[in-house]
Amino acid sequence: MAKGIMYIDGQRVPFDGEKNVLAVIRKAGIEMPTFCYYSELSVYGACRMCVVEDERGKIDASCSMEPRDGMKIRTNTARLLKHRRMILELMLSSHCRDCTTCEKSGSCRLQELALRFGVRHVRFADTRPHYEKDTSSPAVVRDPNKCILCGDCVRVCEEMQGVGILNFAHRGSELMVCPAFDRKLDATACISCGQCAAACPTGAITVKNEIGQAWRALYDANKRVVFQIAPAVRVAVGEAFGMAPGVNAMNKLVSALKMMGAAEVYDTTFGADLTVMEESAEFLERLQKGGPFPMFTSCCPAWIKYLENEDPKYLKNVSTCKSPMEMFAAVLKDQYKEKDAQDGRRTYHVAIMPCTAKKMEAQRPEFCHDGVPDVDLVLTTQEIIMMIKESGIRFDELEGEAPDLPFGMGTGAATIFGTTGGVAEAVARRIVEDKSKNTLQAIQFSGVRGTDTIREVVLPVGDRVLHIAVVHGLVNAKRLLADIEAGRVYYDLVEVMTCKTGCVGGAGQPYGLIPVKRQRAAGLYEADRTALIKRSERNPIVCEMLSGSLKDRTHQLLHVDYVKKN
């Protein structure tokens, strides 16, 4: 890897392995403006906002320059300032400028840089055609009128997820980003992961906003609004209120929801413990029957959707267990039936999730009964942050309040569901025969944790050695499937998370790159470390329900057959 010294604006800056000049500039403490540069993707070099000037007066994009020993550049000259302002003005001239009502207002990169560089007037007329908004997806909204052609969404969909739904179409002034043949998203193989919205610097692709439905339910005297909160939400929601990534803000969030009118607030970790119990039982049954293997985890709805679209032959390998959100929802609606009949109110169930694909999952017909979904509404972390801000609640000053019982109790095993490897580790804790503290530590250091895109774990269970794989990022899951199909590898259990780093990196979370997502994961592991109960089979409420009210109805309430549904 290249090493040496660069001179940036007269400042001596050493570099050691930085992949481009832009990274060295940021190392020097200078925030370079960019649109098309996304450090976790390939370099595109189209927007030209990050241009620098060398000592000979040559101007080039720093994102596509390799650092060289002795290189001297300037990042802020009269020529560069003129170029950047012109680029911004041209972008704004062909951009829908309803900024005050835009979903991304306040977090739009174009808005931010226009303010930073003092662009107060646009001299050019908007000559581009105006396009219809695409609201067909249950997860995201696409507004081509706000696209700046940075290509981030195109590269995310292809490089991170390997789906390739979006691409450039036409040429010259007619260039645009869209699905093939300009189809609506619901007419494509989109899996609703929402990572395109997470990467988009403007309001061209945004998470579908359903806050209005939540407020209407909260204000409706005939509805009892009950919330569940996913594990990954608690370590990200505080970031919008000045808290560090990874800080567990669960109890503050419960307090905020109660102030906003929630009747009950529960923890999805209860559903995750149910999932561990049912999934591990199914896995042990498959071991006895001899397959089919590998058994794929079923918690990620985008992964299920991908298999349905592209590789349905593997649906038989997917666990029949519902996701924790849907397990919890089925139990909740079942438990509240009698209460609803008594007081004449309808229980309206809202799930706060880190994932946009959960909006799609909630609408699936197999999770609806008598025409009513078990989860009435899914709000992402971003949406609940907006609601808290609308309410004027000083989140960071709130006194914490614990989730309500009986569905507010979850174990450490359930909490780590929110990060890559968490589901596999929770199942491993359940199926190993030795329940000692040393075994817990052995599982922890077995390789199940980490950020490698594909991780392998060998775990002795009884007289058998189990082979477990953990994969995150759909493009990596596709690679793993190819290896399994070719017979190059064999696994008994495979955990798949569509988003990199797992649910902590879901598209519904506040924007953050890999280092931030790692901090969130560390927060979940810390919550597990300090949890009083580490294993799902020791959750007393879960065990009581499985041996009592749910004993003869587990398959009806907690399982789904994706093969038949397809």
C-alpha angles and dihedrals in degrees: 000000000000118000131181147095128296128189112222116184086337092308118125108232124179118213130198118179099336106153097221144008090258091064090051091050090053089047087058090058097256117131106217118201115243140166107172098036114100110168094215093055137060118282113265102174097196108122096057092205092123094058119143133192123232127210091270092055095254115147122211140156110268093210091067098039122098114224114248130193111263095014113153120201140162122218100191119042132140091258093050092048090051092049094048093049091049091050091050092047092051091048091050092048091063096035129096102247103200087125099155092060098034118120090231097048108138094019100052114121093210091052091047095051094043088057093043093053096040099244101168101152134044113206098187128081120236104248098165119110116255117240134209117255115249109226095157096107118086089217111039142022121223119206110180090188089073097046116120094188094243090143095221092128092048093053095043092052092048105032102035101030104021091219100111098200094149129054143148118280133191125002144263116357090355094059113131142159116242144130117279112295088005091278123170114263093247089060092057134069090263111153095201093239089141095212088132088062091048091055099040110106094202137035094278092107119019138165110268106262114224099162092119091063091051093052092047090053093047091052094047111101090201093061130076104208112210123182134202121196122209120227096246094054094067094061096048109035093076093060090080090058101049098273121132120256110268097031108135105238097167096120093046089051091052089053092049093051092050090051089051092055107271114157095204133004119201137180122247087215085083087061090045091056089052088050092052092051095048097038094049090048090051091047093051089048090053090051089056094046095042101246156242091251143228097038109210121211115245104207097102112075093193089058091051090049091050092054091047091051102039113013111022093161087077094056089092087061094055116100112255089225116115117236116270090256093055095040090053091046094051092050092044096051090045093051094047097050094093094043091050091052092049100051099028095237128123120231108234110199121208122186119201106209138173089220133079091201088068087071087060093044092053090058096052111119094231089063094053126086124195088353093303121109118233087229107046095190138007118207121187124224088258092055095049089049089056091050092051090050091047088054092054091234115162093224098185091055097050122119108236123247126195121240115265123266144273092027096034096079119097136157132237089255090060094047094060090058085094095072135055111278094020097109093047091048092049091051091046090054089053100048102041113099096216107074097182126129090248090059090051089055092046090055090047092055096037093098097266090115124063143073102269106126093233120028129179127207129189112204127181112222115177109311092338134082113221123209113211128182129197119198133174128186115050094240087060091047089055089052091050091050090053091052092049092048092049091051094241092124138022128205135175095201130021125189113203126190116180095207121067111259090013127257094342084069095046118140092243092064124092111278114278140147127229096284090056092046090052090054090053090051090050088054091056092048089050090052088052092048092055096040116118092219119044103179130059094225088064095058098112096203093049092049092047093051094046091052094039130025094011098039098106097027105052094110092047096049106026107034138064132185108225092183092062093040090055 
